[in-house]
Amino acid sequence: MTRRLSWALLAVLVLTQICYPLTTGETRARLTVATVVLGYLLSVGHALLSRGPRTAAALVAVATGGGFAIEALGVATGFPFGSYDYSGELGPKLAGVPLIIPLAWTWMAWPAWLAATRLTGGDAGGGPLGAGGAPGSGPGSGGRPGGRFPVRRIALAAVGLAAWDLFLDPQMVAEGYWVWRDATPALPGLPGIPVSNYLGWMLFAVLMMSALRPLAGPAVATTDGRDGPMFALWLWTYFSSVLAHAVFLDLPASALWGAVGMSVAAVPLAVMLLRSRRDDRHRSRQPQRPGVDATA
């Protein structure tokens, strides 16, 4: 149930995103809103069905609630991102913040956490993208309180989420969905967006990931076979963003910056999943030796 529904939502999300560069104007803005809503339903729904109501509630509180709070603070004061204003193209606003903005934080925060968990040893089994597995704490679960894994996990999840904005902000600014009042200093090739924006993303991502683990409980300390759709979402976001920015959206600089930044979490995850699948196939092809393996 969890995997089937998540895969179905992911398929709809992918189709919606494929349509994005093929449209313009109001249609593109509506697709942007639809994409965020679908992503939000996918991530929160997966958290609920795979980890339970505590995890889903923690995700919504930390990412949706926290995302709205930090955005409202940013619009009102310029801290921590810099001074900016949203246009009216992204739908209704509250305190100057379009209601879909905190949904976007939530959409990508969950796969960022799961990717970091898998990369820091939190695999409870069940294959990279397949069925099986249940939450647990195997030898590599990496969820020990006070150990080194939570710090590494929080850092990696925060970097992965913040690096996503190297794709997101240039794309949204190019569409006119928000504008920066003072865009200096900026990263080379990314005019119109101050460096303070990315530093603000990193700050809030660290706070968010630090709060998610204790609030969500031990269920988020490991990954298993039910998390395949989230890993696929994370990798699709990375590789499709590189392609779209480089080829379809005429944003080569953000394609390069995003490719480098998000690769810290995306590329190792892809390699790990491919190796895990290869090892699973190798084990499944090994014949049992009568009287030895069959009775082991």
N, C-alpha and C positions, 0 to 999 in steps of 0.2 A: 504493500500500500504506500509506504513512505517513498520508496524508490520510484514506483510507477507514476505517482502524482508529481513528484519532483522532476522526473525526466520529461513529463508532458508539459509542465510549466516552462521548463528550460527550452524545450523545442519552440514553443510559442514566442518566448522571449528572443530567441535567436532569429526567428523569422521577422519579428518586429524590427530588430536592429539591422538586419540586412536591408530592410526597406528604407532606413534612415537616409543613407547617402543618395537614394534615388528620388528623394522628394525635396521640396523647398518650402519656405514661408510658413504659413499657418499649419499646413499638414505636417511639416517636420517638427514644429513645436508640439503638436498633439502626439506625434510618435514618441517624442522625448518623454512626455508625461506618461504615456502608456508603458514605455519601457521601464521607467522607475517604479510604477505601480506593480507591474509584473515581477520585477526583481524583488521588490519588497515582499510580495506574497510568497514568492519562491523561498526566500531566505527565512522569513519568520515561520512559514508553514513547515519548512524542513526542520527548523529548530524545535518546533512544537511536536511534530510527529516522531522525530528521532530521539529527542532528549527530554521531552515532557514540558508541562506548563511552566515550571520554574525557570528553565533555560529560556523559553520563548519570552516570558515576562521580563527576565533580566536583559535580554537583547533589546526589547522594545524600550525598556526604561533607560538603558545606558546609551543606545545608539539613536533611537528615535527621540526620546525625551532630551537626552544630552545634546544630540545634534541640533534640535530646535533651540535649546538654550544658548549654545555657543554661537549659532548663527544670529540669533536675536541680539546677543551681546556685540557681535561683530558689526552688524548693521548700525546699531545705536552708538557704538563707541569707537569702532575701528580696531578693537583688540579682539583676538590676537592676529587676525589675518591682514589687516589694513582696512582702509576706508573704501567701501563699495556700495553699490545700489543694485537691486534687482529690477528688471523690467517687468511688465505685466504679462509677458508671453507664457509664463509657466503656471498660470492659474492663480487661484485665490491666495492671498497673503494674510499672515497674522504677524503683527509687530514688524512689518516690512519684509518678512521671510515667506516665500512661496511654500505652501504646505508640503509640496513634494520633496523639498530639499532634505529635511531630516529622514525621509524615506530612503533617499539615495545613500545617506550615511549607513543606514541599517542594511540595505541591500548588499553592499560590498564588505561591511564589517564582518559579517558571519563567515563567508568563504575565506576572508583573510585570516581569521582566527583558526579555522579548520586547517587551512594550508600550513600555517605556522606550527600547529599542533602535530600534524603528520611529519613535518620536516624536523621537528625536535624530539622525535622518538615516541610520539603518542599514538602508535598504531596498535590497536587491539586485535587485529586480524580481520579476515573476511575478504581479502583481495583488494586490489587497487580501485577497481571500478565495478566490482561485481557484487553478488549477493553474499549473504552470510555474515557472520561476525556479530558480536554484541558488545556493548560497552564493558570494558574490563580494564585490568591493569596488568598487562603482560610484562615481560622483562624490560621492554622498551617503552613503557607507557609514559614515562617522563612527567607525571603529574604530582610528584612528591612536594608537599608543602615545604618551603624553605630551601629546596634544592636549587640547582642551577638551571633546570629546565624552565620553570615559570618565567624567569627573567629573560632568558633567551627567546622564549615563545612570545612574550609580550613585545619585546623589541622587534622581532621579525614580523609579527602581525601588524604592528604599528608602521613599520617601514613599508610593508606591502600595501597597506591601505593608503598611506600618504603618497606613495609613488603613483598610485592610480590617478591622482589629481594632476600629474604631469600630462596625462591624456585629457582629463575631463575639463580642466579650466581653460586651456587654449581653445578647445572645441566650443565650449559654451560662450566664451567671450567673443569668438568669431561669429557666432550666431546672434550676438547682442542680447543674450539672456541675462547678463549682468555686466556691469562696467565698473572699473576701478578709478577712483578719483585721483590717486597718486600711484602710478605704476612703476616707480623707480625705487631702488634698483631692480632690474629684471634679469632673468637668466638669458644668456646669449641665444638669440633666435626666437625668444618668446616675449616680444614686446607686449605691453598692455596688462601685464600681470606682475605684481611685485614679488620679490623673493620672500617677503614677510608672509605671503599667503601660504607658501609651502611649509614654512617654519610653523605657522599656526596649525596647519593640518597635522604636522608631526606631533606637536604638543598635545592636541586634542586626541589624536589616535593613541598615544601612550596612555593618557588618562582613561580613555574608553576601554582599552584592552586590559588595563590594570584593574578596572572595576568589574569587568565581565566575568573573569575567572571566579572570584569569591562569591559574587551574586548568583551566578548560574549554577555553582556547585560542582561536584566531582564528575558529573555527566559530560562536561566539556573538556575533561583532561585527556580524553582519548578519541581516536577516530576509528571507524570500521567500515564495512562494506556499504552501509547505508549512505555514506558521505560522497559516493561517486558523483552524483549530480552537482554537488558543490565544488568539487575539484574540477569538474568539467566546466562549470561556470567561470571559475577563476582563470583557467587556462584559455577558454574562449575569449574572455574579456581581454586578456593580455595579447594574444596573437591577432585577434580581429581588430583591436585598437591600433596595433602597429600597422597592419595592412590598410585600414580605413584612412588613417591619418596620412600615410605615405602616398597612397594611390588615389583615393576618392575625395578626400576633404582638402587636399592641397595644404597640408600642415606638416611638412617634412621635419621641421625642427622638433615639434612635439612628438612625432613618431620616434625620433631618435632619443630624446630625453626620456620618454615613457618606456621605450624598449630597454634602456639601460637601467632606469630606476626600478621598474617592476620586475626585472629579470632576477633580482635578488631572491625573490620568493617563487616566481613562476617557473623559471628554468630548472632549478633544483627539484621542484615538485614534479615537473614533467619527466625528468630523468628518473626520479624515484619510482614513479608509477609505472613507467615503461619497464624498468628492471624488475619490479615486483610482478608484473604480468608475465614477463619472460620466465621468471623463476617458477611461477605457478604452472605455466604450460610445460616447463621442463619436468617438474615433479609429476604432473599428471600423465606424462608419456613414459615414465619409467616403469617397466614391468615389474610386478611383484615376483619375488623368488619363492617358489613353493617351500613351505616348511621353515622359512626364515621371516620374510616380511609379513606373510599371512598370519603368523602366530605371534608377531612382535607385540 
